């Protein structure tokens, strides 16, 4: 009886442990942790917690390699579904390059519209609602911090509950076309200022042209206080 139980236990142990071993072998020994570490290093700086899933390539398991070298194809974006290359610098027929499908999930905060927002409306704190999820499954440019949207103007209609996207928002104008503005130029130990008329609308940090009272056209940068700073 005890022998039968022991044999059954051993069979169960083999059944449980075998899939984990098989999964490691599918990618070619130690290749999987090397690839995962490479992708985690490359994904540093993404706005959230990164998790990585590597799938077995359709071409089959990777050949054996003592020192697999992961790399990313030119233009690859570390977001959602990606293809990661693996190079083995063996000699002769032992050298190979293969590509594996992977999925990079980025769990983090993002913001949705707290109401329907119409074109031309300025967003305030009450218009932003916090959500959490996989950012890689959302539209590109999704807003991940309130500073990206608060005080911005919507260029499109945004439905209530829809993710806010940076490309649908623009900075509000601090200078209106035809407005009289103060123009300043700073140097080492001095500030020169004059008045001029704005030729276009401009948001803070945007280039703008102004015409002085003498008719001279100047180019500068609109500042948040509504003045224009000329380049040194």
PASEBA-1860 file (N, C-alpha, C; in nm, 3 decimals):
! residues 232
1> XXXXXXXX> 0.084/-0.121/0.000/0.000/0.000/0.000/0.086/0.124/0.000 ~ 0.188/0.128/0.092/0.277/0.244/0.099/0.355/0.260/-0.029 ~ 0.396/0.146/-0.087/0.471/0.153/-0.212/0.386/0.212/-0.323 ~ 0.257/0.176/-0.326/0.166/0.228/-0.428/0.148/0.378/-0.414 ~ 0.132/0.423/-0.287/0.115/0.567/-0.261/0.240/0.642/-0.302 ~ 0.357/0.586/-0.269/0.483/0.651/-0.305/0.496/0.663/-0.456 ~ 0.459/0.555/-0.526/0.468/0.558/-0.672/0.373/0.662/-0.729 ~ 0.251/0.672/-0.669/0.154/0.770/-0.715/0.206/0.911/-0.691
9> XXXXXXXX> 0.268/0.933/-0.573/0.323/1.065/-0.543/0.431/1.104/-0.640 ~ 0.517/1.007/-0.674/0.623/1.034/-0.769/0.566/1.068/-0.906 ~ 0.462/0.998/-0.947/0.398/1.026/-1.077/0.338/1.165/-1.080 ~ 0.274/1.206/-0.967/0.215/1.339/-0.960/0.323/1.445/-0.966 ~ 0.437/1.422/-0.899/0.547/1.518/-0.899/0.599/1.537/-1.041 ~ 0.614/1.427/-1.113/0.663/1.436/-1.251/0.562/1.510/-1.338 ~ 0.434/1.482/-1.319/0.330/1.547/-1.399/0.327/1.696/-1.376 ~ 0.346/1.739/-1.251/0.340/1.881/-1.218/0.465/1.954/-1.265
17> XXXXXXXX> 0.581/1.891/-1.245/0.706/1.961/-1.274/0.741/1.962/-1.422 ~ 0.691/1.866/-1.498/0.730/1.855/-1.636/0.689/1.975/-1.722 ~ 0.566/2.030/-1.710/0.531/2.145/-1.793/0.624/2.263/-1.775 ~ 0.665/2.295/-1.650/0.755/2.408/-1.628/0.887/2.384/-1.700 ~ 0.938/2.259/-1.693/1.063/2.227/-1.761/1.045/2.237/-1.912 ~ 0.930/2.189/-1.958/0.903/2.193/-2.102/0.894/2.335/-2.153 ~ 0.832/2.424/-2.073/0.819/2.564/-2.116/0.956/2.628/-2.128 ~ 1.046/2.600/-2.035/1.181/2.656/-2.043/1.252/2.604/-2.167
25> XXXXXXXX> 1.232/2.475/-2.199/1.299/2.417/-2.314/1.246/2.473/-2.445 ~ 1.118/2.514/-2.447/1.059/2.567/-2.569/1.136/2.686/-2.624 ~ 1.191/2.769/-2.535/1.264/2.887/-2.579/1.413/2.862/-2.589 ~ 1.458/2.746/-2.552/1.599/2.717/-2.566/1.679/2.740/-2.441 ~ 1.654/2.663/-2.336/1.736/2.668/-2.215/1.725/2.800/-2.142 ~ 1.838/2.873/-2.135/1.845/2.995/-2.056/1.808/3.120/-2.136 ~ 1.755/3.106/-2.256/1.725/3.223/-2.339/1.615/3.309/-2.279 ~ 1.511/3.247/-2.222/1.396/3.324/-2.175/1.433/3.427/-2.068
33> XXXXXXXX> 1.502/3.392/-1.959/1.536/3.494/-1.860/1.628/3.602/-1.917 ~ 1.714/3.567/-2.011/1.801/3.668/-2.074/1.718/3.767/-2.152 ~ 1.620/3.718/-2.227/1.534/3.805/-2.308/1.447/3.892/-2.217 ~ 1.391/3.833/-2.112/1.307/3.909/-2.019/1.386/4.023/-1.955 ~ 1.508/3.993/-1.909/1.590/4.096/-1.846/1.625/4.206/-1.946 ~ 1.653/4.170/-2.069/1.682/4.268/-2.173/1.563/4.361/-2.195 ~ 1.443/4.305/-2.207/1.324/4.387/-2.230/1.293/4.475/-2.111 ~ 1.312/4.424/-1.990/1.289/4.506/-1.871/1.384/4.625/-1.866
41> XXXXXXXX> 1.509/4.603/-1.905/1.605/4.713/-1.909/1.564/4.817/-2.012 ~ 1.520/4.769/-2.129/1.480/4.860/-2.236/1.354/4.937/-2.201 ~ 1.268/4.877/-2.116/1.139/4.938/-2.084/1.145/5.033/-1.966 ~ 1.264/5.055/-1.909/1.276/5.149/-1.799/1.229/5.288/-1.843 ~ 1.154/5.353/-1.756/1.105/5.487/-1.789/0.962/5.489/-1.841 ~ 0.905/5.372/-1.871/0.765/5.370/-1.911/0.677/5.405/-1.791 ~ 0.563/5.471/-1.816/0.481/5.524/-1.706/0.393/5.420/-1.637 ~ 0.453/5.322/-1.573/0.374/5.221/-1.503/0.459/5.099/-1.471
49> XXXXXXXX> 0.393/4.996/-1.417/0.460/4.871/-1.383/0.462/4.780/-1.505 ~ 0.582/4.740/-1.546/0.598/4.663/-1.668/0.597/4.513/-1.638 ~ 0.522/4.438/-1.717/0.528/4.292/-1.712/0.545/4.241/-1.855 ~ 0.614/4.129/-1.870/0.652/4.080/-2.002/0.611/3.935/-2.019 ~ 0.553/3.904/-2.133/0.521/3.765/-2.169/0.591/3.733/-2.301 ~ 0.666/3.625/-2.301/0.737/3.582/-2.421/0.675/3.452/-2.470 ~ 0.638/3.449/-2.598/0.574/3.331/-2.656/0.675/3.252/-2.739 ~ 0.647/3.124/-2.756/0.730/3.040/-2.841/0.709/3.080/-2.987
57> XXXXXXXX> 0.817/3.100/-3.063/0.801/3.139/-3.203/0.732/3.029/-3.283 ~ 0.662/3.068/-3.390/0.593/2.970/-3.474/0.691/2.877/-3.544 ~ 0.817/2.922/-3.559/0.917/2.839/-3.625/0.968/2.727/-3.535 ~ 0.926/2.727/-3.407/0.966/2.621/-3.317/1.064/2.667/-3.212 ~ 1.108/2.576/-3.124/1.201/2.612/-3.017/1.331/2.669/-3.071 ~ 1.395/2.754/-2.991/1.523/2.810/-3.030/1.631/2.702/-3.024 ~ 1.725/2.705/-3.117/1.839/2.613/-3.107/1.921/2.645/-2.982 ~ 2.002/2.552/-2.941/2.086/2.575/-2.823/2.187/2.687/-2.851
65> XXXXXXXX> 2.217/2.765/-2.747/2.313/2.874/-2.760/2.372/2.903/-2.623 ~ 2.504/2.913/-2.616/2.569/2.939/-2.488/2.547/3.081/-2.440 ~ 2.539/3.178/-2.532/2.525/3.319/-2.494/2.429/3.390/-2.589 ~ 2.298/3.369/-2.572/2.201/3.436/-2.659/2.206/3.588/-2.640 ~ 2.196/3.662/-2.749/2.204/3.808/-2.746/2.074/3.868/-2.800 ~ 1.985/3.915/-2.710/1.860/3.976/-2.756/1.886/4.113/-2.819 ~ 1.799/4.152/-2.911/1.805/4.286/-2.969/1.667/4.323/-3.021 ~ 1.646/4.451/-3.045/1.519/4.499/-3.098/1.538/4.544/-3.242
73> XXXXXXXX> 1.447/4.509/-3.331/1.456/4.558/-3.469/1.447/4.711/-3.471 ~ 1.501/4.772/-3.575/1.495/4.917/-3.588/1.351/4.966/-3.587 ~ 1.326/5.068/-3.506/1.192/5.127/-3.500/1.095/5.053/-3.410 ~ 1.139/4.946/-3.344/1.049/4.870/-3.256/1.008/4.956/-3.137 ~ 0.882/4.947/-3.099/0.828/5.024/-2.987/0.796/4.930/-2.873 ~ 0.851/4.958/-2.756/0.831/4.873/-2.639/0.693/4.899/-2.579 ~ 0.591/4.846/-2.644/0.455/4.876/-2.602/0.363/4.773/-2.665 ~ 0.291/4.696/-2.585/0.200/4.598/-2.642/0.274/4.484/-2.709
81> XXXXXXXX> 0.224/4.441/-2.826/0.285/4.329/-2.897/0.411/4.376/-2.970 ~ 0.520/4.305/-2.947/0.647/4.339/-3.010/0.713/4.211/-3.060 ~ 0.813/4.230/-3.145/0.896/4.119/-3.191/1.038/4.146/-3.144 ~ 1.096/4.052/-3.071/1.231/4.070/-3.019/1.323/3.968/-3.086 ~ 1.438/4.017/-3.132/1.532/3.928/-3.197/1.628/3.865/-3.099 ~ 1.677/3.746/-3.134/1.778/3.677/-3.055/1.887/3.632/-3.153 ~ 2.011/3.668/-3.121/2.125/3.633/-3.206/2.219/3.540/-3.130 ~ 2.266/3.437/-3.199/2.366/3.348/-3.142/2.488/3.352/-3.232
89> XXXXXXXX> 2.598/3.402/-3.179/2.720/3.417/-3.259/2.807/3.293/-3.251 ~ 2.751/3.183/-3.297/2.830/3.061/-3.303/2.916/3.060/-3.429 ~ 2.987/2.956/-3.449/3.073/2.944/-3.567/3.006/2.856/-3.672 ~ 3.015/2.899/-3.798/2.961/2.819/-3.907/2.811/2.801/-3.895 ~ 2.767/2.676/-3.901/2.624/2.647/-3.897/2.563/2.674/-3.761 ~ 2.647/2.694/-3.657/2.594/2.716/-3.522/2.541/2.858/-3.504 ~ 2.578/2.951/-3.594/2.531/3.089/-3.581/2.387/3.100/-3.633 ~ 2.302/3.174/-3.562/2.164/3.190/-3.607/2.103/3.317/-3.549
97> XXXXXXXX> 1.995/3.364/-3.613/1.915/3.476/-3.566/1.769/3.436/-3.576 ~ 1.696/3.455/-3.467/1.552/3.423/-3.465/1.475/3.538/-3.402 ~ 1.345/3.544/-3.430/1.259/3.648/-3.372/1.145/3.582/-3.294 ~ 1.119/3.638/-3.176/1.016/3.583/-3.088/0.907/3.686/-3.065 ~ 0.781/3.642/-3.063/0.673/3.734/-3.026/0.669/3.755/-2.875 ~ 0.646/3.878/-2.834/0.637/3.910/-2.691/0.527/4.013/-2.671 ~ 0.480/4.021/-2.548/0.380/4.122/-2.513/0.429/4.198/-2.390 ~ 0.436/4.331/-2.403/0.479/4.417/-2.293/0.358/4.492/-2.240
105> XXXXXXXX> 0.315/4.456/-2.121/0.202/4.522/-2.056/0.257/4.628/-1.960 ~ 0.189/4.743/-1.957/0.230/4.852/-1.869/0.109/4.891/-1.784 ~ 0.107/4.844/-1.660/-0.004/4.874/-1.568/0.022/5.008/-1.501 ~ -0.073/5.100/-1.515/-0.053/5.232/-1.455/-0.179/5.314/-1.453 ~ -0.167/5.438/-1.412/-0.279/5.531/-1.405/-0.300/5.601/-1.540 ~ -0.426/5.628/-1.571/-0.459/5.712/-1.685/-0.587/5.788/-1.652 ~ -0.622/5.883/-1.737/-0.736/5.969/-1.707/-0.838/5.966/-1.820 ~ -0.966/5.969/-1.779/-1.077/5.973/-1.873/-1.157/6.101/-1.850
113> XXXXXXXX> -1.241/6.132/-1.946/-1.324/6.252/-1.935/-1.435/6.230/-1.833 ~ -1.449/6.321/-1.738/-1.553/6.310/-1.637/-1.689/6.358/-1.685 ~ -1.692/6.415/-1.804/-1.817/6.460/-1.866/-1.793/6.467/-2.016 ~ -1.897/6.493/-2.093/-1.875/6.516/-2.235/-1.806/6.651/-2.252 ~ -1.697/6.653/-2.324/-1.620/6.774/-2.346/-1.631/6.813/-2.492 ~ -1.675/6.934/-2.517/-1.695/6.981/-2.654/-1.572/7.053/-2.705 ~ -1.556/7.061/-2.837/-1.441/7.131/-2.893/-1.432/7.275/-2.842 ~ -1.314/7.318/-2.807/-1.292/7.454/-2.761/-1.308/7.474/-2.612
121> XXXXXXXX> -1.353/7.370/-2.540/-1.369/7.383/-2.395/-1.237/7.357/-2.324 ~ -1.216/7.431/-2.216/-1.096/7.416/-2.135/-1.121/7.316/-2.024 ~ -1.027/7.223/-2.005/-1.043/7.119/-1.904/-0.991/7.168/-1.769 ~ -1.069/7.136/-1.665/-1.030/7.165/-1.528/-1.017/7.037/-1.449 ~ -0.973/7.044/-1.323/-0.955/6.924/-1.241/-1.080/6.838/-1.231 ~ -1.198/6.899/-1.229/-1.322/6.822/-1.216/-1.354/6.742/-1.342 ~ -1.290/6.775/-1.454/-1.316/6.704/-1.580/-1.231/6.579/-1.596 ~ -1.139/6.555/-1.503/-1.047/6.442/-1.514/-1.082/6.335/-1.411
129> XXXXXXXX> -1.099/6.213/-1.457/-1.126/6.102/-1.366/-1.017/5.996/-1.381 ~ -0.965/5.952/-1.266/-0.853/5.857/-1.263/-0.903/5.715/-1.288 ~ -0.828/5.643/-1.370/-0.852/5.501/-1.394/-0.717/5.428/-1.387 ~ -0.724/5.295/-1.375/-0.605/5.212/-1.376/-0.625/5.099/-1.474 ~ -0.518/5.063/-1.543/-0.529/4.953/-1.639/-0.400/4.935/-1.717 ~ -0.408/4.848/-1.819/-0.293/4.822/-1.906/-0.284/4.934/-2.009 ~ -0.186/5.022/-1.993/-0.174/5.137/-2.082/-0.145/5.095/-2.225 ~ -0.081/4.979/-2.242/-0.046/4.936/-2.377/-0.168/4.894/-2.458
137> XXXXXXXX> -0.281/4.871/-2.392/-0.404/4.835/-2.463/-0.490/4.957/-2.495 ~ -0.445/5.074/-2.454/-0.520/5.198/-2.475/-0.462/5.275/-2.594 ~ -0.536/5.376/-2.644/-0.482/5.453/-2.757/-0.350/5.519/-2.720 ~ -0.266/5.535/-2.820/-0.138/5.603/-2.798/-0.163/5.747/-2.755 ~ -0.076/5.798/-2.670/-0.090/5.936/-2.625/-0.189/5.952/-2.512 ~ -0.235/5.842/-2.450/-0.330/5.853/-2.340/-0.267/5.935/-2.228 ~ -0.347/6.020/-2.165/-0.300/6.108/-2.059/-0.276/6.027/-1.932 ~ -0.154/6.036/-1.877/-0.120/5.958/-1.758/-0.094/6.045/-1.635
145> XXXXXXXX> -0.103/6.177/-1.649/-0.090/6.265/-1.533/-0.182/6.385/-1.553 ~ -0.238/6.441/-1.445/-0.332/6.553/-1.460/-0.266/6.676/-1.522 ~ -0.135/6.692/-1.506/-0.067/6.808/-1.564/-0.073/6.809/-1.716 ~ -0.091/6.692/-1.776/-0.098/6.683/-1.922/-0.230/6.736/-1.977 ~ -0.333/6.746/-1.892/-0.466/6.783/-1.942/-0.524/6.906/-1.874 ~ -0.491/6.929/-1.748/-0.550/7.041/-1.675/-0.512/7.175/-1.741 ~ -0.615/7.255/-1.775/-0.591/7.383/-1.838/-0.578/7.376/-1.989 ~ -0.583/7.255/-2.046/-0.573/7.239/-2.191/-0.710/7.256/-2.256
153> XXXXXXXX> -0.710/7.282/-2.384/-0.833/7.303/-2.461/-0.855/7.183/-2.552 ~ -0.977/7.132/-2.555/-1.009/7.018/-2.640/-1.026/7.063/-2.785 ~ -0.962/6.990/-2.876/-0.977/7.020/-3.019/-1.084/6.932/-3.083 ~ -1.137/6.834/-3.010/-1.242/6.745/-3.059/-1.344/6.721/-2.949 ~ -1.459/6.664/-2.987/-1.556/6.623/-2.887/-1.506/6.495/-2.821 ~ -1.508/6.491/-2.689/-1.462/6.375/-2.613/-1.579/6.325/-2.529 ~ -1.619/6.201/-2.550/-1.733/6.144/-2.479/-1.699/6.122/-2.332 ~ -1.799/6.129/-2.249/-1.780/6.101/-2.107/-1.726/5.960/-2.088
161> XXXXXXXX> -1.622/5.945/-2.009/-1.563/5.814/-1.984/-1.457/5.772/-2.084 ~ -1.440/5.848/-2.193/-1.339/5.814/-2.293/-1.200/5.854/-2.245 ~ -1.098/5.774/-2.275/-0.962/5.812/-2.234/-0.922/5.946/-2.297 ~ -0.860/6.029/-2.217/-0.808/6.156/-2.268/-0.677/6.129/-2.341 ~ -0.661/6.190/-2.458/-0.543/6.168/-2.540/-0.475/6.301/-2.569 ~ -0.343/6.301/-2.559/-0.267/6.425/-2.574/-0.289/6.489/-2.709 ~ -0.306/6.408/-2.815/-0.322/6.466/-2.949/-0.457/6.535/-2.969 ~ -0.552/6.514/-2.877/-0.681/6.580/-2.886/-0.688/6.707/-2.801
169> XXXXXXXX> -0.576/6.741/-2.737/-0.572/6.857/-2.648/-0.466/6.955/-2.697 ~ -0.490/7.081/-2.676/-0.391/7.183/-2.710/-0.388/7.286/-2.599 ~ -0.276/7.352/-2.587/-0.260/7.452/-2.482/-0.351/7.571/-2.509 ~ -0.407/7.629/-2.403/-0.491/7.747/-2.419/-0.404/7.867/-2.451 ~ -0.460/7.960/-2.529/-0.385/8.078/-2.569/-0.369/8.175/-2.453 ~ -0.248/8.225/-2.436/-0.224/8.329/-2.336/-0.217/8.466/-2.403 ~ -0.207/8.466/-2.537/-0.204/8.590/-2.615/-0.302/8.576/-2.731 ~ -0.384/8.679/-2.751/-0.480/8.680/-2.860/-0.431/8.771/-2.972
177> XXXXXXXX> -0.466/8.735/-3.094/-0.426/8.818/-3.209/-0.480/8.960/-3.194 ~ -0.394/9.059/-3.218/-0.433/9.199/-3.206/-0.414/9.256/-3.067 ~ -0.380/9.172/-2.972/-0.363/9.217/-2.833/-0.232/9.294/-2.819 ~ -0.234/9.398/-2.738/-0.111/9.468/-2.704/-0.037/9.388/-2.597 ~ 0.091/9.365/-2.620/0.170/9.283/-2.528/0.300/9.354/-2.493 ~ 0.354/9.316/-2.378/0.486/9.365/-2.338/0.591/9.273/-2.397 ~ 0.689/9.333/-2.464/0.798/9.258/-2.525/0.925/9.287/-2.446 ~ 0.993/9.180/-2.401/1.112/9.197/-2.319/1.232/9.124/-2.381
185> XXXXXXXX> 1.348/9.187/-2.364/1.474/9.126/-2.404/1.570/9.139/-2.287 ~ 1.625/9.026/-2.245/1.715/9.026/-2.129/1.858/9.000/-2.173 ~ 1.949/9.069/-2.106/2.090/9.049/-2.130/2.163/9.037/-1.999 ~ 2.293/9.050/-2.001/2.373/9.040/-1.880/2.357/9.168/-1.798 ~ 2.270/9.161/-1.697/2.251/9.274/-1.607/2.154/9.379/-1.655 ~ 2.077/9.352/-1.762/1.981/9.453/-1.807/1.857/9.386/-1.866 ~ 1.746/9.461/-1.866/1.620/9.418/-1.927/1.566/9.535/-2.008 ~ 1.536/9.511/-2.134/1.477/9.613/-2.221/1.336/9.569/-2.254
193> XXXXXXXX> 1.240/9.657/-2.237/1.100/9.622/-2.266/1.035/9.729/-2.351 ~ 0.939/9.688/-2.430/0.861/9.780/-2.512/0.724/9.718/-2.532 ~ 0.636/9.787/-2.600/0.504/9.733/-2.628/0.490/9.706/-2.777 ~ 0.411/9.604/-2.808/0.389/9.567/-2.947/0.252/9.504/-2.960 ~ 0.211/9.480/-3.085/0.080/9.419/-3.111/0.103/9.276/-3.163 ~ 0.030/9.180/-3.104/0.042/9.040/-3.143/-0.018/9.018/-3.281 ~ 0.052/8.946/-3.367/0.003/8.919/-3.502/-0.078/8.789/-3.510 ~ -0.063/8.701/-3.410/-0.138/8.574/-3.407/-0.172/8.539/-3.263
201> XXXXXXXX> -0.256/8.437/-3.246/-0.277/8.379/-3.114/-0.154/8.295/-3.077 ~ -0.133/8.278/-2.948/-0.020/8.195/-2.905/-0.043/8.140/-2.766 ~ -0.006/8.013/-2.747/-0.006/7.951/-2.615/0.132/7.972/-2.552 ~ 0.141/7.950/-2.422/0.268/7.966/-2.352/0.373/7.873/-2.412 ~ 0.492/7.929/-2.440/0.601/7.850/-2.495/0.603/7.841/-2.645 ~ 0.506/7.906/-2.711/0.495/7.899/-2.857/0.553/8.025/-2.919 ~ 0.616/8.011/-3.035/0.673/8.126/-3.106/0.561/8.217/-3.157 ~ 0.586/8.347/-3.155/0.487/8.444/-3.199/0.558/8.565/-3.261
209> XXXXXXXX> 0.492/8.626/-3.357/0.543/8.749/-3.417/0.461/8.867/-3.366 ~ 0.530/8.977/-3.340/0.465/9.099/-3.293/0.516/9.217/-3.376 ~ 0.435/9.323/-3.381/0.474/9.444/-3.452/0.483/9.559/-3.352 ~ 0.599/9.621/-3.348/0.618/9.734/-3.256/0.543/9.856/-3.307 ~ 0.533/9.959/-3.222/0.465/10.083/-3.262/0.537/10.152/-3.377 ~ 0.667/10.123/-3.391/0.744/10.181/-3.501/0.730/10.100/-3.629 ~ 0.654/9.989/-3.625/0.632/9.906/-3.744/0.731/9.793/-3.761 ~ 0.820/9.771/-3.667/0.920/9.666/-3.678/0.860/9.531/-3.639
217> XXXXXXXX> 0.884/9.427/-3.720/0.837/9.292/-3.690/0.942/9.218/-3.608 ~ 0.899/9.163/-3.495/0.988/9.089/-3.406/0.931/8.949/-3.382 ~ 1.019/8.853/-3.359/0.978/8.716/-3.326/1.026/8.682/-3.186 ~ 0.938/8.624/-3.107/0.973/8.586/-2.971/0.892/8.466/-2.924 ~ 0.897/8.440/-2.796/0.826/8.327/-2.735/0.722/8.381/-2.635 ~ 0.598/8.334/-2.651/0.493/8.375/-2.558/0.518/8.314/-2.421 ~ 0.504/8.394/-2.316/0.521/8.347/-2.179/0.385/8.332/-2.111 ~ 0.384/8.256/-2.002/0.258/8.226/-1.935/0.187/8.351/-1.884
225> XXXXXXXX> 0.264/8.459/-1.856/0.202/8.582/-1.805/0.150/8.672/-1.916 ~ 0.156/8.626/-2.042/0.103/8.704/-2.154/0.202/8.799/-2.217 ~ 0.326/8.797/-2.175/0.430/8.881/-2.237/0.505/8.798/-2.341 ~ 0.594/8.865/-2.414/0.673/8.799/-2.518/0.821/8.820/-2.487 ~ 0.897/8.711/-2.486/1.040/8.718/-2.460/1.116/8.705/-2.591 ~ 1.202/8.801/-2.620/1.283/8.798/-2.742/1.410/8.717/-2.717 ~ 1.461/8.650/-2.819/1.586/8.575/-2.802/1.702/8.669/-2.780 ~ 1.801/8.625/-2.704/1.918/8.708/-2.678/2.004/8.723/-2.804
END
